[in-house]
């Protein structure tokens, strides 16, 4: 992990890396602005974003890879309080991989459901919010986990499930399911005004591996790496936190799975989207012969800390 420390220390003051973050932001804004102008729905908006970011040039050790898994919507079965229900897991997976050449050091996963605003509010399904916040046991007799059996995902970070809240004129608010739940309190709609009381980073503490302390895991509120961010007010905040390894549930630490179920899902998504070339990706708790049966956008940020030359 020493190499990770060294590279992070360099990136936090590297003007080239900052320039790359600005470029990714601009690519995303170009895509979201176009979708907004065309009044595209969430599926079309996410698909356009995947295509916009696909095959873009990397910066030094950092690159973004995207792919689209096509099929039926990614439904799962679970108990919503005292009744069985079926809901979509999410339409986008945000994955972060830090590797020393082909060996993973850190991996994170965030399952996102994107919602377009209707006027000044977003309609949020209470049962899906329950799913993305709590991750109760998921039945495997149908939907995306068919053939896996019952599976339960740990959500130690509180950011395994989240929402991409899209609004005019081509902007996105990122919020963990816990933050959305807190903002809503009651009802089926989230008003834009209800997100106003959250600061840009409401969870300044927290590190990627919460049961091990690393003094270098945070470099201050504006240059934090390996943090645990639950809320980003706009695309700028989101891209910076994603590329600084602050988004999602930790699934791997120092080449060891720390959340086997979520790690297995993330790895299968990477494989089936045709991404992660050269990475050594174990299966975790997901069977080797399982095939993701659903539709989902997969966006991977890769940082290689291996020695060059």
N, C-alpha and C positions, 0 to 999 in steps of 0.2 A: 504493500500500500504506500510505500515511500514514494514511488513514481507518481502515484495519483496526487499526493501532497505537493510534489514539485511542480507538476503540470498545472494544478489549480492555482498555485501561487503565481505562476507565470501568466495564466489567462486573465486573472483579475486585474492586471495592469497592462494587458496587451491591447494596443489600439486596433490591431488587425482583427482580433476577436470581437471587440466592440463593434467594429465596422460590419463584421459578418452578422452579428445579431441585428443590427439596423437593416441589413439587406433582407434577412429572413422576415422581419416585420413588414417590410415594404412588399415582398412577394405575397404575404398573407393578406395585407390590406388590398392589394390589387385584385386578388381573388374574391375576397368577401365583398368588396365594393361592386364588382361586376355582378355577383350573385344577387346583391341587394337591388341593383338597378333593374335586373331582369325579373325580380320578385320570385326567385327560385325557392323551392321548399328545402327542408333540412337535408334530405338525401342528396339533392342536386348540389347544394352548397358544399357539403362535405366532399362529394366526388370532385367538384371543381378544385377545391383546396388540395386534395391528393394529387391531382394532375398538375396543378401549378407548381407544387414543391418537388415533384418527381424529377430526378436526374439533375437537380440543380448542383452547381459546383460547390465543393466543400471549402472549408478554410483550414489549412494545415491539418490538424488532427481531428477536426470536428466536421461531421456531415449529417445531413438529414436524409432518410430513406422513407419512401412512402409506397403503399400498395393498397389495393382494394380487394376484399374478399366478397364474392358475389354469391347470392343464394337467397333463401327466404330470410325474413327478419330474425334476429337472434333472440328468440323467445326462451324463457326458462320458467319452470314451475317451482313454487314455494308457498309457504303459508304466510298470508298477510294477517297477522294476529291470529284469529281463530278460524280462518277460512282459507282453503286452497285457492290459488290464483295463478295466472300465467301472464307474464309481462316481458317486454323486450329488455335484455340486459343493457344494451347501449349500442350506439351506432359508430363509435370511434374508440380506438385504443391508442393511448399515448404511452410510448415505451422509451425509457432511457437506458442505454447500455454503456458502461465504462469498461474498457477491456485493455489488457496488456497483450497486444497483437491478437491472438485467437482465444485467450483465456479471459473470461469475465471476472471483473473485480466487483462491480456494482451493477445492479439492475433494478429498475422501478417500473411499475405498471399503474396506469390510471384508466379506468373504463369511463367514458364520457357519453352522456346523452345530450345531443344538441337540441336546443329549442329556439325557434324564431319568435320574436316579440309580436304580440297583437296589440298595436297601439302602445300603451305605456305599461304593458304587463306580459308575463309569460305564463301560459297554462302549464301546470305541473301536475302530473298524475300522482296521487297520494300513494298508490301501491308501488309504483316504480321508485318513487322517492324512498319509501320504506326499504325496498330492495337495495338500492345503491348506498344507503346510509348504513344498514345493518348487516347485509349479506347473510340472511338466514340460510339454512341448508337448502340446496337446489336439487330438485329431482332430475334424474337422468333418463327417464323413460321416453322423453320426446324432446324436441328442440335441439339446441346446440350441444348439449351434453349427453345426447343419446348414445348409449353404449358405455358410458362412464360409470353410471350408478350415482347414488347421492354424493354430493360434494359440498364442502363448506370452505369458504375463503376467510382467512384471517384479515382483519382490517386494523392493524395496530396503529397505523399512521392517521387513520380517519380520512384518508384521501385515496382509497382504492376506487371509490365511485364519486363521480362529479358531473357537473353540468357545464355545457358551453352555451351561454345565454347570448344569442345573436340579436342585434338590433341595428336600426338605421344609424348612420348611412353606410354601414359595412364595418361594424364593430363587434367585439365579443367580450363578455364578462366570463371569467372562469371562476367557478365556486364549487367547493366540495359539497357532497350531498348533505353533510352536517350543517354547513353554513346556510344552504338553501332551506333546510328544515327550520333552522333558527329564525331566518328571515320571514318565513311564511307563518309560523306559529299555528295558524288555522286557515282553512279555506283551500281552494284549488288553484289560486293564482298568486304569482309573485310579482309585486309591483316594483317598478324601477326605483321608486322612492324608498322602498324597504331595504335596498342594498346600500343606501347612502351612508349609513352609520358605521359601516365596516371600513377600517383603514386599509390601505393598499396591502398591508401584510399583518393580518390580525393574529398570526401565530408566529411571532419572531423567534421563539425558542424552538426546540425540536431539531433533531438531526436525523440523518438517514438511518442510522442504526441506533435506535433509542435505548438499547440495553448496554451499549458500550460508549463511553465518553471519549471523544477526540477533540482536543483543544483547538484544532485547526478546522473544525467542521463549519464554522461560521465566521465571516469576515465583515460583519456589520450589516445594517439594514439595506444598503443599496448594492452590496457586492457579495451577498451571501451565496455560498456554494454548499451543497449537501444539507440543505435545510428542509423544512416541512411546511410548505406554503399551501394554504387552503383557499386563497382568494386573490384574484388578479383583476384589477378594474378594467383593463383594456388589453389589446393584443401586445402592446409593448411590454407590459408587465409579464404576460404569460410567456412570451418567447424568451425573455431574459431568465425567468425562473426555470423554464424547461431546459434551456441550454446550460444552466448553472446547477442542474441536477437537484432541483428543489421540489419537483412535482411527482406525486404518486406514492404508492405503497412499495417499500423495499422488498424485493423478492430474492435477491442474491447479495451476499457480502463476502468479499475476499474468496470468490470462486466456490462458495458454499451456499446452498439454498437456505434462506431463513424464513421462507413462506412457500413451502413446496407446491401447494395447490395453485397459488397465483403464479408461481414461477413456471409451472408446467403449462398453464394457459398462455402466458406471455410468450414462451418459447414456441408453442404450436402456432400462435398467430404470426410470429416472425417467419417461421418456416413456410407456412402456407401462403403468405403474402410474397414469398420469394425474396425476402430480405435477409440481412445478417450474414452475408457471404463471408465464409472463413471462420465464423464464431463456433466454438464448442458449446452446444446447447443441449443440456440433459433434458429428460422428459419430466422430471419431478413426479408429482402424484397423478398426472394425466397419462393414460396408457399410450404406448408407442403407436399402436395402430388406430388411435382415435383420430377422426377428421372433423375439424370445426365445421359444423353444419349451420351456416348463417351468413348474414351480410354484415360486414364491418370494415371501416377504414382503419388502416394500421399505419401509424406514423412513428418512426424510430429515430431518435437522436443518438448517434454513436460518437464516443470520445475515445480515441486510442492513446494510451499513455505509454506505450512501448517505446523503447529506444529506437531512434532512427539512425540510418547510416551504417 
